Amino acid sequence: MPKSDRLALERRARLAAERLLELKQAELSAANRKLGRHALALTKQIGATQAEVATFRDEVATVRGENEKVKSDLHVANEKIEVAERRLWHSIQTIQDGFAFFGADSKLIGANTAYLNTFEGLEEVTPGISYMRILQILTDEGLVNTGQHNPDEWRQMMTARWVSPTPEPVVIRLWNDSYLKLIDQRGHGGDVVSLALDITSSVHYEEELRTSRERAEAANRAKSAFLANMSHEIRTPMNGVVGMAELLNDTDLSDEQRLYADTIKNSGEALLVIINDVLDYSKIEADKLVLHSEDFDMERCIHEVVMLLQPTARDKGVAMLVDYDLFLPTRFIGDPGRIRQVLTNLVGNAVKFTKAGHVALRVTGVPGEDGANCAIHVAIEDTGIGIPEDKIQHIFGEFNQVEDERNRQFEGTGLGLAISKRLIELMGGSVWVDSEQGKGSCFGFRVPLPMAEGDQPYTAELPTNLRHVLIVDDLPMNCSILQKQMQMLGAEVTTAASGSEALQLMDDTIDLVISDHHMPVMDGVQLATALRQGGWREVPFLLLSSNSNFARDTTTQNLIQGVLQKPVLRNDLFSKLAAMGTVVPDNKPLATPEVATPDTPPPSTAESAASETTEPAPQDPSPDSSAPRLMRILAAEDNKTNQLVFRKMVKDLNIDIRFANNGIEAVEAYNDFSPDLIFMDISMPKMDGKQATSEIRNIEGNSGRHVPIVALTAHAMNGDSEGILAAGLDYYLTKPLRKAVIHQQIERHVPDETQPIQP
């Protein structure tokens, strides 16, 4: 091969080798670059791993530190728990009552010394003993008094209690007369915590309380018996005192003698008021007082109380005023006797402690939402001595009065306000008082009362010819009350404070004059005379008088067209106005009541006067045998004075009366005398009135006859009437007896076949 070819070939081989070298160098460079990148990534990864390792090492170190702290804290906590357990157990050991733990298997886990002391000397009672074995030991060793149960029954009862989910507390009595109250509480896991409380002192204290209560009840019964006997022993002679004084007044007496007789009667009745206060308070104190509700007229009830106290107020120159809301109903359901008693106490106190001025009763009401009930508000205002601020609450206490006991100006028991307060509270109401010393007082009470069924009084319109009214009264408050009432009726009202002022105000527009009777300078009758003489002959004149004895004579008949006694009932006022013109009623006419004018006394007064003053007609000593027989009355009374009083009270009656000295004689007289009516004393020797009545009723059971028997008793305690009527008696009268009441009972039971009892 030529040299040139070899050179060319070598040159080509060298160029190929160079190219291959370049290529390998390029690959090596690429590989180096890739390796560099991997090395860099690996370096970074190693750095991160090293950082993580360092962090982990730190965390491990921290955990190790925390572990050491936890171990230290746990050690401290364990020490504290051990201390707390020791303290808790020491505390449990200091408890005087028994404390024990039982597991779910009813075995004792632990108990304090007080619990174990019950089993002193019995080494078996230690942790691990079962509850049932403890019960067995209690009965076998005689540690417990099982009472009326035998040991087996007692253990069965206690076991049944123990296994119940919620054991009821039970009291056991130990051999040494101590008492333990077992209280067991079962936990969720079945464990039981048992407490044995020593209640010995409490049981003994309760026993002392029971004994004291029995003694107190016995003392209360003795007190009630004493009060009943006191009532009987006082009322029996008072029956003679008051009864004889009443009979003495029926005889011819001089003025001085009549004064003495009235004084005896009034003093006796004042003593009876004191007795009634004491008895009433005793009933209230013993929670024995019962209210008797019935339909009654509140306005008439107030009117009766005012009329009762009117003479006393008039003698002192004190005016009595009543302001009863014209739009307030009058008929309610309640105990009228007790309401009257409260009113009498409050109004009586107002009159007693008022020397001059007035006593005013204001009555308003707030109807309930249901329309069936009404809250009655009664306020009694007076211009009396007033009450110091520090004594206002004191006066509602028992036996308290405003005056100091060493300087008392007013008589009384001091029970009236206490009784009134308790009575109103029994009715569900409240009492209040507002007073200023030296200026007067205002006592009031609020009591809720149901309204009676049926129609209530309606407010009438004025007659069409009585539209302008002139009211004449020297007392501004009374004038204001009348003015308000007349304006409510739609009248135009002109007022005058005296007769002379009324004469000046008279003109042709005045249709009616309403005047007070007793006024200074010119009274009501003189005003009427002046009006007639002045030419006002056709104007009706209505006179209001507080004197129940005032009557129009022939000289006043043409002067006065109407007389009403103060305070005036609304029905009386409406009726009198209706008589002076034509009334146009609202919806329906108002029922016309009996008008209690001075010349028409109340029926009870008229009947009582007639029964007491009627003279007996002379009787024929030898009556015709064919004539009707006399009414036969049997009076059983052991007290000779009371027999005399009763005989004198019925001496004017045309009757045949026989007396029995005890219950045995009363039964014998019933068989022999065959009475039409029996008056039976309750307290009599040998056989009392109840037993005698039972004997008589037994005899009547075979004959079919029933003789009315009226109880006469000096007992006035609560429950006496129920017991007496339950014994078979028909009626109940409390001594001292009243002549009019005795006559009323006799008249009610006069047989048709007998002669009239009034001769």
Secondary structure, DSSP 8 states (H G I E B T S, - for coil): --HHHHHHHHHHHHHHHHHHHHHHHHHHHHHHHHHHHHHHHHHHHHHHHHHHHHHHHHHHHHHHHHHHHHHHHHHHHHHHHHHHHHHHHHHHHH-SSEEEEE-TTSBEEEE-HHHHHTTTT-TT-STT-BHHHHHHHHHHTT-EE-TTS-HHHHHHHHHHHHHSSS---EEEEETTS-EEEEEEEE-TTS-EEEEEEE-HHHHHHHHHHHHHHHHHHHHHHHHHHHHHHHHHHHHHHHHHHHHHHHHHHTS---HHHHHHHHHHHHHHHHHHHHHHHHHHHHHHHTT------EEEEHHHHHHHHHHHHHHHHHHHTEEEEEEE-TTS--EEEE-HHHHHHHHHHHHHHHHHT-SSEEEEEEEEEEE-TTSSEEEEEEEEEE-S----GGGTTGGGSTT--SS-GGG--S-S-S-HHHHHHHHHHHTT-EEEEEEETTTEEEEEEEEEEEB-SS---------TT--EEEEE-SSHHHHHHHHHHHHHTT-EEEEESSHHHHHHH--TT--EEEEES--SSS-HHHHHHHHHHTT--SS-EEEEES-TT----TTTTTT-SEEEESS--HHHHHHHHHHTS----SSS---------TTS--HHHHHHHHHHH-------SS--TTS-B-EEEEEE---HHHHHHHHHHTTTS-EEEEEESSHHHHHHHHHHH--SEEEEESS-SSS-HHHHHHHHHHHHHHH-----EEEEES--STTHHHHHHHTT-SEEEESS--HHHHHHHHHHT--TTB--S--
